Each structure stands twice: as C-alpha cells, then as structure tokens.
Amino acid sequence: MEKTQYPCPCGGKIKWKKDKVVIDGVNCGVLDIEYCEKCGEEYFPEESMKIVESKLKEKGLWGIKRKEVNLWKSGNSVVLRIPKDIADQLDLKPDEKVTLYAEGKKKLVVDL
C-alpha cells in the first residue's frame, strides 16, 4: 500500500500507524490507518475501508438507512416510533424490553 504524506484539513500532518479498529462493537482487526498528529482525526485508506465494510456487512450493520421521524407528547412522556424496516432489521418485537440511555446531549442509545 502506498503511504503518501499530505496535510490534514486542520493544518496538521497525516501519519500512518497500525491500530485495532472497533466500529459499532465490531472488531475489524488491526488495520493501517492514517491519523492527524494535531487534531487526532483518523482516516481509513481504501484497503482498510474494504475490510471494515466487509466486517460490518457480515454483522448487518453496513448500509443502515437513517430516517427522520417526529416525536410527540403522550401524557408526561415523549413518544418515538421506530420505522418498520429498522425494527425488522434489529428484530425488535412489540412488548420487548430494551434499555434506553442518553449519550451526550444529542444522542439516544437503545440497547437490546
């Protein structure tokens, strides 16, 4: 793999390293990555990205479509509907119990 040197958009220098890559809980192995010494941003070269894509596809996590949904009020609660295609992909069933928690100020996590 050709390891070219180029600047990061922040003005820092891009370096190469091998690092363990875990995305959405999926261990993709130890891969070549590019990273910026200044801002810490990481980039996957094409060969590494193919491996990541393959591992995520195996787990059914690649290509999950994002959908915009509306929230509304019901009593003292805020209600969220999960679209059928996403519920099917996650194998969610009515009356199934899940755990919800906030991650930061703008992210909701649902653990099955």
C-alpha positions as CSV (number, residue, x, y, z in Angstrom):
1,M,0.0,0.0,0.0
2,E,1.4,3.4,-1.0
3,K,1.8,5.6,2.1
4,T,1.7,9.2,0.8
5,Q,2.1,12.2,3.1
6,Y,-0.4,15.0,2.8
7,P,-1.7,17.7,5.2
8,C,-4.9,17.4,7.2
9,P,-7.6,20.0,6.7
10,C,-6.8,21.3,10.2
11,G,-3.2,22.1,9.0
12,G,-1.6,19.2,10.9
13,K,0.4,16.3,9.4
14,I,-1.1,13.0,8.5
15,K,0.9,10.0,9.8
16,W,0.4,6.2,9.4
17,K,0.0,3.6,12.1
18,K,-1.4,0.2,12.7
19,D,-4.2,0.2,15.2
20,K,-7.1,-2.0,16.5
21,V,-10.3,-0.9,14.8
22,V,-13.6,-1.4,16.6
23,I,-16.7,0.1,15.0
24,D,-20.2,-0.2,16.5
25,G,-18.9,-3.0,18.7
26,V,-17.5,-5.0,15.7
27,N,-13.8,-5.9,15.9
28,C,-12.4,-5.2,12.4
29,G,-8.9,-6.3,13.4
30,V,-5.6,-4.4,13.4
31,L,-5.5,-2.2,10.3
32,D,-3.4,0.5,8.6
33,I,-5.0,3.9,9.4
34,E,-4.0,7.5,8.8
35,Y,-4.2,10.0,11.6
36,C,-3.5,13.6,12.2
37,E,-1.0,14.5,14.9
38,K,-2.7,17.8,15.5
39,C,-6.4,17.2,15.7
40,G,-6.5,13.4,16.2
41,E,-8.8,12.7,13.2
42,E,-8.4,9.2,11.8
43,Y,-8.9,8.2,8.2
44,F,-9.1,4.7,6.6
45,P,-7.1,4.1,3.4
46,E,-9.0,2.2,0.7
47,E,-7.7,-1.3,1.6
48,S,-8.6,-0.8,5.3
49,M,-12.0,0.6,4.4
50,K,-12.8,-2.5,2.4
51,I,-12.1,-4.7,5.4
52,V,-14.2,-2.5,7.7
53,E,-17.1,-2.5,5.2
54,S,-16.9,-6.3,4.8
55,K,-17.0,-6.9,8.6
56,L,-19.9,-4.5,9.1
57,K,-21.8,-6.1,6.3
58,E,-21.3,-9.6,7.9
59,K,-23.0,-8.2,11.1
60,G,-25.8,-6.5,9.1
61,L,-24.6,-3.0,10.2
62,W,-23.5,-1.6,6.8
63,G,-26.0,0.4,4.9
64,I,-28.5,1.0,7.7
65,K,-30.5,3.9,6.4
66,R,-31.2,6.9,8.6
67,K,-34.7,8.1,8.8
68,E,-36.1,11.3,10.1
69,V,-39.0,10.7,12.5
70,N,-41.2,13.0,14.6
71,L,-41.5,12.9,18.3
72,W,-44.8,13.8,20.0
73,K,-46.2,14.1,23.5
74,S,-48.3,11.5,25.3
75,G,-49.2,12.4,28.9
76,N,-45.9,13.2,30.5
77,S,-43.8,11.2,28.0
78,V,-42.2,11.9,24.7
79,V,-43.1,9.2,22.2
80,L,-40.8,7.9,19.4
81,R,-41.9,5.4,16.7
82,I,-39.3,3.2,15.2
83,P,-39.9,2.7,11.4
84,K,-40.8,-0.9,10.5
85,D,-37.8,-1.5,8.3
86,I,-35.4,-0.5,11.1
87,A,-37.4,-2.6,13.6
88,D,-37.2,-5.6,11.3
89,Q,-33.5,-5.2,10.7
90,L,-32.9,-5.1,14.5
91,D,-35.5,-7.9,15.1
92,L,-37.5,-5.7,17.5
93,K,-40.8,-7.2,18.6
94,P,-43.8,-5.4,20.3
95,D,-43.7,-5.6,24.1
96,E,-40.0,-6.4,24.0
97,K,-38.0,-4.7,26.8
98,V,-35.0,-2.6,25.8
99,T,-32.7,-0.2,27.7
100,L,-32.5,3.5,26.8
101,Y,-29.9,6.0,27.8
102,A,-28.6,9.3,26.7
103,E,-25.0,9.5,25.4
104,G,-24.1,13.2,25.5
105,K,-26.6,15.9,24.8
106,K,-27.9,14.8,21.4
107,K,-27.6,11.0,21.2
108,L,-30.1,8.3,22.3
109,V,-28.9,4.8,22.6
110,V,-31.1,1.7,22.6
111,D,-29.6,-1.5,24.0
112,L,-31.4,-4.7,23.1
